[in-house]
Each structure stands twice: as C-alpha cells, then as structure tokens.
Amino acid sequence: MSELIPSTTPIRTFEDHERGINVVAVFPDERRMITGSDDTTLRLWDLETGNALMKMEGHSSEVRALAISRDGKVIASSDENGEVIAWHGETGESIVQPIKAHLRDITSVDFSPDGTVLAIGSYDGRVKFWCTKTWQMQGDPIKCRHSLVFCVRYS
C-alpha cells in the first residue's frame, strides 16, 4: 500500500490537457494513472516519469467519471451527454463505440469486483448495470426517488 508523503510541495506536475481535469483514477499496479478532462479527452500517464503515454479521444462532451477494472484490463469513462466508452487498459483503444447509457450527465461509474458489470449513476436519478462482455444493460434501472445520483461504488 502506498504511503502518504508529508509535504505540500508538488512532487510532479501533469500537464497535457487543454482544459480542466475533472477525474483521476490510478491503475491497480500504481504505475499509471488516467485523467479525464473538460477538453473531452483522457490521458494515460506514467506515474514514475510524469510523461503522458497516450491521448484517448472519443467523447463528444466533457469527461465526468472514470473507473479502472480491478485487473487493470478495462477503463470506463463517461461524459456530460450520458455516454460511456470502454477502453482497453493496455492499448487505450476503445472496445465499443460510445454507448448512450443515460439521458443526462453520468456522474459515476464503477466495476464490480470481478469486472463483469459496470454500474453507472447519473443526474437523471437512475443507476444502471451493464454487462462488460456484451455491453448490454442488465435488468431494470434503480430509480432514486427525488434525487440525483452522485456516486456508485461496489464494495
């Protein structure tokens, strides 16, 4: 497990996005991270060197949520238009075309522990579950009455 470094001085600056960064996720191996931005792109970073390894494009609006499967093989990103894209964790290539999963901003995504399901929460007040093998929705959405969904997490 990583240890906190008692310092307020930045160790490294990651600069490559053209607009603000909204979300950050670190890979399970703790050697890479991915960022999502208002510039509609994702960047894959080497945490040791701080170098951007890859620019990933495919979203049509600002990236709002990210998740990495526990084995690091799949990345899920979502945007303000209610779309989700699944990416290969090593190559950064999209696995599927953007999926229109919700009517409003997707605020949170998370993989099940075994990586077979992606939970997606949205400002439309619903949580939906998608099979990561077929990229089809499973079952009925969970409707959160009188509420927006800000975060979904598997434990």
Secondary structure, DSSP 8 states (H G I E B T S, - for coil): -------SS-S------SS-EEEEEE-TTSSEEEEEETTSEEEEEETTT--EEEEEE--SS-EEEEEE-TTSSEEEEEETTSEEEEEETTT--BSS--EE--SS-EEEEEE-TTSSEEEEEETTSEEEEEETTT--EEEEEEE-TT---------
